[in-house]
Amino acid sequence: MLKKKNDYSVIVFLENETKPKKWEFVHKLNGFSMFLNKKHPTWLYMNVYNRRSSAFMKQFKKGVFVPPFIE
C-alpha cells in the first residue's frame, strides 16, 4: 500500500520569536527539516502532528536526525 501524501502538520519554534510557525501540508519530514535549515536557520525544534486526526506524533530538535516518515 502506498503512503498518502501530506500526512503531517508541523509547528516550528524559532529562536527569538514569540509565536511558532505552522505548516499544514508536509510530506517528507527530512526534506522539511532541510528547508528549515536553509530558510529558517534559527529554528529550535518542531512538533509533528497527524494532519487528519491532529494527534501529536513526535518532536524533533535541530541537529538531530529526522526520518522521512514516522511509522
C-alpha positions in Angstrom: 0.0 0.0 0.0 1.4 3.4 -0.9 1.8 6.0 1.7 -0.5 9.0 1.5 0.9 12.4 0.7 1.0 15.4 3.0 0.3 13.3 6.1 1.8 15.8 8.6 1.2 19.2 10.1 4.2 20.8 11.8 4.6 23.5 14.3 8.1 25.0 14.4 9.5 27.0 17.3 12.1 29.7 16.3 14.7 31.4 18.5 13.7 35.0 19.5 10.1 34.5 18.1 7.1 34.9 20.3 4.8 32.8 18.1 5.6 29.5 16.4 5.1 29.0 12.7 2.8 26.3 11.4 2.8 24.3 8.1 -0.3 22.3 7.4 0.6 20.0 4.5 4.1 18.4 5.0 5.0 15.3 3.1 8.6 14.2 3.8 9.9 15.3 7.2 13.6 15.1 6.3 13.1 17.4 3.3 11.1 19.8 5.5 14.0 19.9 8.1 16.4 20.8 5.3 14.0 23.5 4.2 14.0 24.9 7.8 17.8 24.8 8.0 18.0 26.9 4.8 15.1 29.3 5.2 14.7 29.5 9.0 18.1 28.7 10.4 17.1 29.9 13.9 14.6 27.0 14.4 14.9 25.2 17.7 12.5 22.3 17.5 9.4 21.1 15.6 6.3 19.2 16.8 4.9 16.8 14.2 1.1 16.0 14.2 -1.0 13.7 12.1 -2.7 16.1 9.8 -6.0 14.2 9.6 -6.5 13.5 13.3 -4.4 16.3 14.8 -2.8 13.7 17.1 0.7 14.6 18.3 3.3 12.2 16.9 6.8 13.3 17.7 9.2 16.2 18.4 12.5 16.8 16.6 15.2 19.1 17.7 17.6 20.9 15.3 20.7 18.9 14.6 19.0 15.5 15.3 18.3 13.0 12.5 14.8 13.4 11.1 13.5 10.4 9.1 11.3 11.0 6.0 8.3 9.4 7.6 7.1 8.4 11.1 5.9 4.8 11.4 
